[in-house]
Amino acid sequence: MSEIPPIFWMIVIGAIAVMVCVVLFYIAMVLLETKKAIEEGRKIMEDAGKTLKQVDLIVNDIQASVSSVREAVGEINQSILAPIRKLGYGVSAITGFLGGLLGRKKEEE
């Protein structure tokens, strides 16, 4: 009775083997889930890249539209508003000159 029976050692070694197999199984499942997550992440990154390209094209179109509007406003300013301002400056100068002449006549009276 001083010796441990061999069946006990077989049970202990079997239990340890089962535990090691369970740990390896869980590690394999974690690796499998990680692989799936990485594949999904790559798909998301590709979709994000496509979306960024589309956004870049939209931004370029908007910038082109804004620059054409700026050019149109500049042309309007040069062709319509600048002559009107010059005319206004001329009228203002004539009015000031006539006001000065009329003011002198009123002072002389």
Phi and psi in radians as a Rosetta constraint file:
Dihedral C 1 N 2 CA 2 C 2 CIRCULARHARMONIC -1.368 0.35
Dihedral N 2 CA 2 C 2 N 3 CIRCULARHARMONIC -0.269 0.35
Dihedral C 2 N 3 CA 3 C 3 CIRCULARHARMONIC -1.675 0.35
Dihedral N 3 CA 3 C 3 N 4 CIRCULARHARMONIC 2.637 0.35
Dihedral C 3 N 4 CA 4 C 4 CIRCULARHARMONIC -1.500 0.35
Dihedral N 4 CA 4 C 4 N 5 CIRCULARHARMONIC 2.336 0.35
Dihedral C 4 N 5 CA 5 C 5 CIRCULARHARMONIC -1.177 0.35
Dihedral N 5 CA 5 C 5 N 6 CIRCULARHARMONIC 2.589 0.35
Dihedral C 5 N 6 CA 6 C 6 CIRCULARHARMONIC -1.084 0.35
Dihedral N 6 CA 6 C 6 N 7 CIRCULARHARMONIC -0.501 0.35
Dihedral C 6 N 7 CA 7 C 7 CIRCULARHARMONIC -1.099 0.35
Dihedral N 7 CA 7 C 7 N 8 CIRCULARHARMONIC -0.610 0.35
Dihedral C 7 N 8 CA 8 C 8 CIRCULARHARMONIC -1.084 0.35
Dihedral N 8 CA 8 C 8 N 9 CIRCULARHARMONIC -0.789 0.35
Dihedral C 8 N 9 CA 9 C 9 CIRCULARHARMONIC -1.136 0.35
Dihedral N 9 CA 9 C 9 N 10 CIRCULARHARMONIC -0.632 0.35
Dihedral C 9 N 10 CA 10 C 10 CIRCULARHARMONIC -1.155 0.35
Dihedral N 10 CA 10 C 10 N 11 CIRCULARHARMONIC -0.663 0.35
Dihedral C 10 N 11 CA 11 C 11 CIRCULARHARMONIC -1.177 0.35
Dihedral N 11 CA 11 C 11 N 12 CIRCULARHARMONIC -0.767 0.35
Dihedral C 11 N 12 CA 12 C 12 CIRCULARHARMONIC -1.101 0.35
Dihedral N 12 CA 12 C 12 N 13 CIRCULARHARMONIC -0.837 0.35
Dihedral C 12 N 13 CA 13 C 13 CIRCULARHARMONIC -1.147 0.35
Dihedral N 13 CA 13 C 13 N 14 CIRCULARHARMONIC -0.666 0.35
Dihedral C 13 N 14 CA 14 C 14 CIRCULARHARMONIC -1.110 0.35
Dihedral N 14 CA 14 C 14 N 15 CIRCULARHARMONIC -0.746 0.35
Dihedral C 14 N 15 CA 15 C 15 CIRCULARHARMONIC -1.123 0.35
Dihedral N 15 CA 15 C 15 N 16 CIRCULARHARMONIC -0.749 0.35
Dihedral C 15 N 16 CA 16 C 16 CIRCULARHARMONIC -1.102 0.35
Dihedral N 16 CA 16 C 16 N 17 CIRCULARHARMONIC -0.707 0.35
Dihedral C 16 N 17 CA 17 C 17 CIRCULARHARMONIC -1.127 0.35
Dihedral N 17 CA 17 C 17 N 18 CIRCULARHARMONIC -0.715 0.35
Dihedral C 17 N 18 CA 18 C 18 CIRCULARHARMONIC -1.112 0.35
Dihedral N 18 CA 18 C 18 N 19 CIRCULARHARMONIC -0.746 0.35
Dihedral C 18 N 19 CA 19 C 19 CIRCULARHARMONIC -1.099 0.35
Dihedral N 19 CA 19 C 19 N 20 CIRCULARHARMONIC -0.742 0.35
Dihedral C 19 N 20 CA 20 C 20 CIRCULARHARMONIC -1.116 0.35
Dihedral N 20 CA 20 C 20 N 21 CIRCULARHARMONIC -0.711 0.35
Dihedral C 20 N 21 CA 21 C 21 CIRCULARHARMONIC -1.143 0.35
Dihedral N 21 CA 21 C 21 N 22 CIRCULARHARMONIC -0.681 0.35
Dihedral C 21 N 22 CA 22 C 22 CIRCULARHARMONIC -1.127 0.35
Dihedral N 22 CA 22 C 22 N 23 CIRCULARHARMONIC -0.755 0.35
Dihedral C 22 N 23 CA 23 C 23 CIRCULARHARMONIC -1.084 0.35
Dihedral N 23 CA 23 C 23 N 24 CIRCULARHARMONIC -0.788 0.35
Dihedral C 23 N 24 CA 24 C 24 CIRCULARHARMONIC -1.105 0.35
Dihedral N 24 CA 24 C 24 N 25 CIRCULARHARMONIC -0.661 0.35
Dihedral C 24 N 25 CA 25 C 25 CIRCULARHARMONIC -1.087 0.35
Dihedral N 25 CA 25 C 25 N 26 CIRCULARHARMONIC -0.793 0.35
Dihedral C 25 N 26 CA 26 C 26 CIRCULARHARMONIC -1.142 0.35
Dihedral N 26 CA 26 C 26 N 27 CIRCULARHARMONIC -0.650 0.35
Dihedral C 26 N 27 CA 27 C 27 CIRCULARHARMONIC -1.106 0.35
Dihedral N 27 CA 27 C 27 N 28 CIRCULARHARMONIC -0.725 0.35
Dihedral C 27 N 28 CA 28 C 28 CIRCULARHARMONIC -1.109 0.35
Dihedral N 28 CA 28 C 28 N 29 CIRCULARHARMONIC -0.702 0.35
Dihedral C 28 N 29 CA 29 C 29 CIRCULARHARMONIC -1.151 0.35
Dihedral N 29 CA 29 C 29 N 30 CIRCULARHARMONIC -0.688 0.35
Dihedral C 29 N 30 CA 30 C 30 CIRCULARHARMONIC -1.116 0.35
Dihedral N 30 CA 30 C 30 N 31 CIRCULARHARMONIC -0.738 0.35
Dihedral C 30 N 31 CA 31 C 31 CIRCULARHARMONIC -1.126 0.35
Dihedral N 31 CA 31 C 31 N 32 CIRCULARHARMONIC -0.683 0.35
Dihedral C 31 N 32 CA 32 C 32 CIRCULARHARMONIC -1.122 0.35
Dihedral N 32 CA 32 C 32 N 33 CIRCULARHARMONIC -0.796 0.35
Dihedral C 32 N 33 CA 33 C 33 CIRCULARHARMONIC -1.113 0.35
Dihedral N 33 CA 33 C 33 N 34 CIRCULARHARMONIC -0.659 0.35
Dihedral C 33 N 34 CA 34 C 34 CIRCULARHARMONIC -1.112 0.35
Dihedral N 34 CA 34 C 34 N 35 CIRCULARHARMONIC -0.707 0.35
Dihedral C 34 N 35 CA 35 C 35 CIRCULARHARMONIC -1.088 0.35
Dihedral N 35 CA 35 C 35 N 36 CIRCULARHARMONIC -0.765 0.35
Dihedral C 35 N 36 CA 36 C 36 CIRCULARHARMONIC -1.124 0.35
Dihedral N 36 CA 36 C 36 N 37 CIRCULARHARMONIC -0.716 0.35
Dihedral C 36 N 37 CA 37 C 37 CIRCULARHARMONIC -1.129 0.35
Dihedral N 37 CA 37 C 37 N 38 CIRCULARHARMONIC -0.672 0.35
Dihedral C 37 N 38 CA 38 C 38 CIRCULARHARMONIC -1.164 0.35
Dihedral N 38 CA 38 C 38 N 39 CIRCULARHARMONIC -0.712 0.35
Dihedral C 38 N 39 CA 39 C 39 CIRCULARHARMONIC -1.090 0.35
Dihedral N 39 CA 39 C 39 N 40 CIRCULARHARMONIC -0.759 0.35
Dihedral C 39 N 40 CA 40 C 40 CIRCULARHARMONIC -1.138 0.35
Dihedral N 40 CA 40 C 40 N 41 CIRCULARHARMONIC -0.682 0.35
Dihedral C 40 N 41 CA 41 C 41 CIRCULARHARMONIC -1.097 0.35
Dihedral N 41 CA 41 C 41 N 42 CIRCULARHARMONIC -0.691 0.35
Dihedral C 41 N 42 CA 42 C 42 CIRCULARHARMONIC -1.130 0.35
Dihedral N 42 CA 42 C 42 N 43 CIRCULARHARMONIC -0.706 0.35
Dihedral C 42 N 43 CA 43 C 43 CIRCULARHARMONIC -1.108 0.35
Dihedral N 43 CA 43 C 43 N 44 CIRCULARHARMONIC -0.743 0.35
Dihedral C 43 N 44 CA 44 C 44 CIRCULARHARMONIC -1.098 0.35
Dihedral N 44 CA 44 C 44 N 45 CIRCULARHARMONIC -0.726 0.35
Dihedral C 44 N 45 CA 45 C 45 CIRCULARHARMONIC -1.125 0.35
Dihedral N 45 CA 45 C 45 N 46 CIRCULARHARMONIC -0.677 0.35
Dihedral C 45 N 46 CA 46 C 46 CIRCULARHARMONIC -1.128 0.35
Dihedral N 46 CA 46 C 46 N 47 CIRCULARHARMONIC -0.770 0.35
Dihedral C 46 N 47 CA 47 C 47 CIRCULARHARMONIC -1.096 0.35
Dihedral N 47 CA 47 C 47 N 48 CIRCULARHARMONIC -0.688 0.35
Dihedral C 47 N 48 CA 48 C 48 CIRCULARHARMONIC -1.138 0.35
Dihedral N 48 CA 48 C 48 N 49 CIRCULARHARMONIC -0.667 0.35
Dihedral C 48 N 49 CA 49 C 49 CIRCULARHARMONIC -1.103 0.35
Dihedral N 49 CA 49 C 49 N 50 CIRCULARHARMONIC -0.737 0.35
Dihedral C 49 N 50 CA 50 C 50 CIRCULARHARMONIC -1.118 0.35
Dihedral N 50 CA 50 C 50 N 51 CIRCULARHARMONIC -0.747 0.35
Dihedral C 50 N 51 CA 51 C 51 CIRCULARHARMONIC -1.096 0.35
Dihedral N 51 CA 51 C 51 N 52 CIRCULARHARMONIC -0.732 0.35
Dihedral C 51 N 52 CA 52 C 52 CIRCULARHARMONIC -1.109 0.35
Dihedral N 52 CA 52 C 52 N 53 CIRCULARHARMONIC -0.649 0.35
Dihedral C 52 N 53 CA 53 C 53 CIRCULARHARMONIC -1.126 0.35
Dihedral N 53 CA 53 C 53 N 54 CIRCULARHARMONIC -0.728 0.35
Dihedral C 53 N 54 CA 54 C 54 CIRCULARHARMONIC -1.141 0.35
Dihedral N 54 CA 54 C 54 N 55 CIRCULARHARMONIC -0.715 0.35
Dihedral C 54 N 55 CA 55 C 55 CIRCULARHARMONIC -1.114 0.35
Dihedral N 55 CA 55 C 55 N 56 CIRCULARHARMONIC -0.689 0.35
Dihedral C 55 N 56 CA 56 C 56 CIRCULARHARMONIC -1.095 0.35
Dihedral N 56 CA 56 C 56 N 57 CIRCULARHARMONIC -0.724 0.35
Dihedral C 56 N 57 CA 57 C 57 CIRCULARHARMONIC -1.126 0.35
Dihedral N 57 CA 57 C 57 N 58 CIRCULARHARMONIC -0.720 0.35
Dihedral C 57 N 58 CA 58 C 58 CIRCULARHARMONIC -1.112 0.35
Dihedral N 58 CA 58 C 58 N 59 CIRCULARHARMONIC -0.756 0.35
Dihedral C 58 N 59 CA 59 C 59 CIRCULARHARMONIC -1.107 0.35
Dihedral N 59 CA 59 C 59 N 60 CIRCULARHARMONIC -0.702 0.35
Dihedral C 59 N 60 CA 60 C 60 CIRCULARHARMONIC -1.107 0.35
Dihedral N 60 CA 60 C 60 N 61 CIRCULARHARMONIC -0.712 0.35
Dihedral C 60 N 61 CA 61 C 61 CIRCULARHARMONIC -1.108 0.35
Dihedral N 61 CA 61 C 61 N 62 CIRCULARHARMONIC -0.742 0.35
Dihedral C 61 N 62 CA 62 C 62 CIRCULARHARMONIC -1.136 0.35
Dihedral N 62 CA 62 C 62 N 63 CIRCULARHARMONIC -0.708 0.35
Dihedral C 62 N 63 CA 63 C 63 CIRCULARHARMONIC -1.111 0.35
Dihedral N 63 CA 63 C 63 N 64 CIRCULARHARMONIC -0.675 0.35
Dihedral C 63 N 64 CA 64 C 64 CIRCULARHARMONIC -1.132 0.35
Dihedral N 64 CA 64 C 64 N 65 CIRCULARHARMONIC -0.728 0.35
Dihedral C 64 N 65 CA 65 C 65 CIRCULARHARMONIC -1.113 0.35
Dihedral N 65 CA 65 C 65 N 66 CIRCULARHARMONIC -0.755 0.35
Dihedral C 65 N 66 CA 66 C 66 CIRCULARHARMONIC -1.120 0.35
Dihedral N 66 CA 66 C 66 N 67 CIRCULARHARMONIC -0.718 0.35
Dihedral C 66 N 67 CA 67 C 67 CIRCULARHARMONIC -1.168 0.35
Dihedral N 67 CA 67 C 67 N 68 CIRCULARHARMONIC -0.629 0.35
Dihedral C 67 N 68 CA 68 C 68 CIRCULARHARMONIC -1.202 0.35
Dihedral N 68 CA 68 C 68 N 69 CIRCULARHARMONIC -0.641 0.35
Dihedral C 68 N 69 CA 69 C 69 CIRCULARHARMONIC -1.142 0.35
Dihedral N 69 CA 69 C 69 N 70 CIRCULARHARMONIC -0.705 0.35
Dihedral C 69 N 70 CA 70 C 70 CIRCULARHARMONIC -1.067 0.35
Dihedral N 70 CA 70 C 70 N 71 CIRCULARHARMONIC -0.752 0.35
Dihedral C 70 N 71 CA 71 C 71 CIRCULARHARMONIC -1.095 0.35
Dihedral N 71 CA 71 C 71 N 72 CIRCULARHARMONIC -0.730 0.35
Dihedral C 71 N 72 CA 72 C 72 CIRCULARHARMONIC -1.120 0.35
Dihedral N 72 CA 72 C 72 N 73 CIRCULARHARMONIC -0.729 0.35
Dihedral C 72 N 73 CA 73 C 73 CIRCULARHARMONIC -1.128 0.35
Dihedral N 73 CA 73 C 73 N 74 CIRCULARHARMONIC -0.696 0.35
Dihedral C 73 N 74 CA 74 C 74 CIRCULARHARMONIC -1.101 0.35
Dihedral N 74 CA 74 C 74 N 75 CIRCULARHARMONIC -0.722 0.35
Dihedral C 74 N 75 CA 75 C 75 CIRCULARHARMONIC -1.148 0.35
Dihedral N 75 CA 75 C 75 N 76 CIRCULARHARMONIC -0.713 0.35
Dihedral C 75 N 76 CA 76 C 76 CIRCULARHARMONIC -1.088 0.35
Dihedral N 76 CA 76 C 76 N 77 CIRCULARHARMONIC -0.744 0.35
Dihedral C 76 N 77 CA 77 C 77 CIRCULARHARMONIC -1.070 0.35
Dihedral N 77 CA 77 C 77 N 78 CIRCULARHARMONIC -0.757 0.35
Dihedral C 77 N 78 CA 78 C 78 CIRCULARHARMONIC -1.272 0.35
Dihedral N 78 CA 78 C 78 N 79 CIRCULARHARMONIC -0.662 0.35
Dihedral C 78 N 79 CA 79 C 79 CIRCULARHARMONIC -1.545 0.35
Dihedral N 79 CA 79 C 79 N 80 CIRCULARHARMONIC -0.490 0.35
Dihedral C 79 N 80 CA 80 C 80 CIRCULARHARMONIC -2.005 0.35
Dihedral N 80 CA 80 C 80 N 81 CIRCULARHARMONIC -0.947 0.35
Dihedral C 80 N 81 CA 81 C 81 CIRCULARHARMONIC -1.272 0.35
Dihedral N 81 CA 81 C 81 N 82 CIRCULARHARMONIC -0.660 0.35
Dihedral C 81 N 82 CA 82 C 82 CIRCULARHARMONIC -1.088 0.35
Dihedral N 82 CA 82 C 82 N 83 CIRCULARHARMONIC -0.818 0.35
Dihedral C 82 N 83 CA 83 C 83 CIRCULARHARMONIC -1.116 0.35
Dihedral N 83 CA 83 C 83 N 84 CIRCULARHARMONIC -0.627 0.35
Dihedral C 83 N 84 CA 84 C 84 CIRCULARHARMONIC -1.138 0.35
Dihedral N 84 CA 84 C 84 N 85 CIRCULARHARMONIC -0.706 0.35
Dihedral C 84 N 85 CA 85 C 85 CIRCULARHARMONIC -1.114 0.35
Dihedral N 85 CA 85 C 85 N 86 CIRCULARHARMONIC -0.751 0.35
Dihedral C 85 N 86 CA 86 C 86 CIRCULARHARMONIC -1.089 0.35
Dihedral N 86 CA 86 C 86 N 87 CIRCULARHARMONIC -0.718 0.35
Dihedral C 86 N 87 CA 87 C 87 CIRCULARHARMONIC -1.102 0.35
Dihedral N 87 CA 87 C 87 N 88 CIRCULARHARMONIC -0.731 0.35
Dihedral C 87 N 88 CA 88 C 88 CIRCULARHARMONIC -1.089 0.35
Dihedral N 88 CA 88 C 88 N 89 CIRCULARHARMONIC -0.718 0.35
Dihedral C 88 N 89 CA 89 C 89 CIRCULARHARMONIC -1.110 0.35
Dihedral N 89 CA 89 C 89 N 90 CIRCULARHARMONIC -0.707 0.35
Dihedral C 89 N 90 CA 90 C 90 CIRCULARHARMONIC -1.122 0.35
Dihedral N 90 CA 90 C 90 N 91 CIRCULARHARMONIC -0.794 0.35
Dihedral C 90 N 91 CA 91 C 91 CIRCULARHARMONIC -1.099 0.35
Dihedral N 91 CA 91 C 91 N 92 CIRCULARHARMONIC -0.715 0.35
Dihedral C 91 N 92 CA 92 C 92 CIRCULARHARMONIC -1.094 0.35
Dihedral N 92 CA 92 C 92 N 93 CIRCULARHARMONIC -0.708 0.35
Dihedral C 92 N 93 CA 93 C 93 CIRCULARHARMONIC -1.153 0.35
Dihedral N 93 CA 93 C 93 N 94 CIRCULARHARMONIC -0.768 0.35
Dihedral C 93 N 94 CA 94 C 94 CIRCULARHARMONIC -1.120 0.35
Dihedral N 94 CA 94 C 94 N 95 CIRCULARHARMONIC -0.748 0.35
Dihedral C 94 N 95 CA 95 C 95 CIRCULARHARMONIC -1.078 0.35
Dihedral N 95 CA 95 C 95 N 96 CIRCULARHARMONIC -0.731 0.35
Dihedral C 95 N 96 CA 96 C 96 CIRCULARHARMONIC -1.124 0.35
Dihedral N 96 CA 96 C 96 N 97 CIRCULARHARMONIC -0.720 0.35
Dihedral C 96 N 97 CA 97 C 97 CIRCULARHARMONIC -1.132 0.35
Dihedral N 97 CA 97 C 97 N 98 CIRCULARHARMONIC -0.823 0.35
Dihedral C 97 N 98 CA 98 C 98 CIRCULARHARMONIC -1.146 0.35
Dihedral N 98 CA 98 C 98 N 99 CIRCULARHARMONIC -0.642 0.35
Dihedral C 98 N 99 CA 99 C 99 CIRCULARHARMONIC -1.110 0.35
Dihedral N 99 CA 99 C 99 N 100 CIRCULARHARMONIC -0.667 0.35
Dihedral C 99 N 100 CA 100 C 100 CIRCULARHARMONIC -1.153 0.35
Dihedral N 100 CA 100 C 100 N 101 CIRCULARHARMONIC -0.723 0.35
Dihedral C 100 N 101 CA 101 C 101 CIRCULARHARMONIC -1.157 0.35
Dihedral N 101 CA 101 C 101 N 102 CIRCULARHARMONIC -0.788 0.35
Dihedral C 101 N 102 CA 102 C 102 CIRCULARHARMONIC -1.163 0.35
Dihedral N 102 CA 102 C 102 N 103 CIRCULARHARMONIC -0.578 0.35
Dihedral C 102 N 103 CA 103 C 103 CIRCULARHARMONIC -1.159 0.35
Dihedral N 103 CA 103 C 103 N 104 CIRCULARHARMONIC -0.621 0.35
Dihedral C 103 N 104 CA 104 C 104 CIRCULARHARMONIC -1.207 0.35
Dihedral N 104 CA 104 C 104 N 105 CIRCULARHARMONIC -0.683 0.35
Dihedral C 104 N 105 CA 105 C 105 CIRCULARHARMONIC -1.133 0.35
Dihedral N 105 CA 105 C 105 N 106 CIRCULARHARMONIC -0.696 0.35
Dihedral C 105 N 106 CA 106 C 106 CIRCULARHARMONIC -1.189 0.35
Dihedral N 106 CA 106 C 106 N 107 CIRCULARHARMONIC -0.594 0.35
Dihedral C 106 N 107 CA 107 C 107 CIRCULARHARMONIC -1.233 0.35
Dihedral N 107 CA 107 C 107 N 108 CIRCULARHARMONIC -0.612 0.35
Dihedral C 107 N 108 CA 108 C 108 CIRCULARHARMONIC -1.222 0.35
Dihedral N 108 CA 108 C 108 N 109 CIRCULARHARMONIC -0.506 0.35
